[in-house]
Every structure is written in C-alpha cells, then in structure tokens.
Amino acid sequence: MLKNLLLLLIFFTLGQSLLYGQRVLLLEKAGQNQSQKLYEGDGLTFRMKGDNFYQEGMISELRPDIQAMVINDRFILLNEVESLRFEGSGILNYAGLSLMTFGVGWSLFAAAGYAVDGNPETSYSGFDLTVSATSFATGFLLRKLFARRRFKLNDRKRLRVVDLSF
C-alpha cells in the first residue's frame, strides 16, 4: 500500500514537471544564436505599452497557442509588452555593494574603535568621514547605474512562448 502510494506520488510529480516544464518564454535577439529562457515560476518585471510604470510578478502559466503568459492571475499578451527589466548580476553591481559595505564598516569600526581605545586625544575625524562617504557614494552610484538592465522589444528583439514537449 505504501509502495503504491509512493509510486503514485513520484509519477504525479514527474508528470507535473514534464507537463509544465516544457513551456519556455524566449527572449530572442536578432543575430544571436542563443536566447535567454524564462520558465513558469520565474519572476518577471515588465512594462506594458502605454504605461509609465513597471509591473512585477511570477509567471504562473505560459500559453503558446495564443502567445500569452499569466502573471498575477492576469493574461498578458506578448505583443502588449513594451520592455522587460532584469536585475544585473555583473561585476560592477557586486563592486558597488562591496564599496557600500566597506564605507559603512569603516565608519562603524572607526567610531567603535575611538570610543573604546581609552585615549582621549583620538576621535572620529574628517578623514574617516571622507573615506566612508566617498566609498558609500561610489558604490551607490555603481549600483544605480549598472544594477538593472532593460530588454526593450523592437524589430530586433522579441518575446516568444515555445512548447518544447513532443
């Protein structure tokens, strides 16, 4: 009995993954062999044509028959999407985060060190403030400038839902 129940659970789980795992949202660029793939369950930030704001949600279903996706319980036709936005994962994004962390750490450790060193002649100086502020500001600017990349749909870039099941 337990063996049959376990086999039924495994079969159902594999059947679900095969059924839903074969539909893919492709982000294609003209002239490139490979395209970026998004699957059901992936998060997506997008802007519709005519809107001034980005919407965010999880792809709950991809429909290749009508070239649409379901996000936040709403059908969105792919030809109504103007652009997509992705969080950057480049080295400049990580460098910005590291610089911001270094600036805050420098300031905190300098203040704590001067507070507990027992020497009344040492104190938090303008140099410490300059190093902290410069490091934090540089990291913040790097993250603001390079943290997001945009995929604007046009004649050379398009979205397509493909069913890869046989």
N, C-alpha and C positions, 0 to 999 in steps of 0.2 A: 504494500500500500504506500509506504513512504517512498520506496524506489520509484513507483509510478508517478507520484506527485512531484518528485524531484525532476524526473524526465520531462514531465509536462511543463514545469516551470522553466527549465532550460530551453525547451523547444519554443515556448511562447516568447521568452526573452530574445532568443536568436531571430525568431520570426519578426518581432517588432523592429529590431535593429536592421534587418535586411529590408524590411518594408519601407522604413522611413530614412534609412541611412543612404539610400541610393539617389536621393534628390539633392542637387547641388545648385547653389547660386554662384554663377561665374562672373567675375569682374574681368572683362576682356579689354585688351588694348591692341589696336591695330599694329601689326609689325612685330609682335612678340609671340613667341611660341607658347609660353606658359601663361596661365591666367590664375588669378587669386580665387580661392574657393571658400565659400561660406556654407555652413551646414545648418540644418534645423537645430535649434538650441543655442546658436551663436548670437551674441549681442550685436546690434547694428544701430548706428546713428546716421540719420538721413534727413534730407530736406526735400520737400515736395515742390513742384513747380508753382510759382506764385507766392510761396511762403517766405517769410523773413526769418524763420527760426528753424532750428534742428529738432527733430523728434528722436527719441531713443527707445529701444525695446528689444525683446528677444524674438528671434524668428521661430514661430511655433509651427509653421507649415509652409512648404513651397509647392506651388501649383504649376507644373509645366504646361498643362493644357491651355491655360489662359494667361500664362506668363505673369503670375502674381505671387505675392507672398503674404502670409498672415502674421502681422505684428500687433501685439496688444489687442487681440481679438478683433482685428480690422483688416479687411482685404486691401492691399496696396498693389495697384498695377505697376509693373516695372517702368512703363513708358511715362508715368506720372512723377517718377523720382528724378530730381534735378542733380543732386550730388550726395556723396557719402563722406563721412568723416571718420578717420581712424586715429587712435592714439598711437603716437610714434614710439618706436622701440629702438631708435638709433642711439649711437654713442653720445651724441650731443644731449639727448634727453637725459641719459644717465649721468653725464658730466654735470648738467645743471642741477640735478638732485644732489649729487655729491658736494658741489660747491655750496648749495644752500645749507646742507647738513654741517659742513665744515664751518661756515660762518656762525651758525647758531652754537655749535660746540665750542668754538674759540671763545665766544662771548661768555658762555656759561662757565666754562672751566677757568677762564681768567678771573671772572668775578668771584667764583668759589675759592680759587687759589689765593687771591689777595685777601679774602675775608678770613681765611684760616691760617695764613702764614705767620701771624704774630708780629710782623714788622710794621710799625705804624707809618713808615716812610713810603711804603709801596701802596699803590691804589690803582683802580681801573683807569687806564689812561686813554687819551685820544687815539693813540696808536692801536690799542685793542679795538676801539670802536670803529676805526677806519678799516682795519682788516676784516672785521665781522661784517660791516655794512657793504664793503666792496665785494666780498665773496658772495654774500647772500644776493645782492643785486645782480651780479653777473650770472649766477645760477638761475635766478628768477627770469631774467631776460632770455637765457638759452632755452628754458622750458617753454616760455611763452612763444618764442619764435619758431622753435623746431619740435614742439611736443605733439602737434597734430599735423596730419597730412590729409589733404582733401582729394577725393576722386570725383571730379566733375564730369558728368556724362555729356558727350557730344558726338560728332560723327566718327571720331577715332576711338572712343571709349564707350562701352555699353555693358548692360546687365542682361543676363540670360539665365533662365532656370532650365536645367537639363536633368532628365531622368535617366540614370545610368543602369537601371535594372534591366535584365534580359528576359 
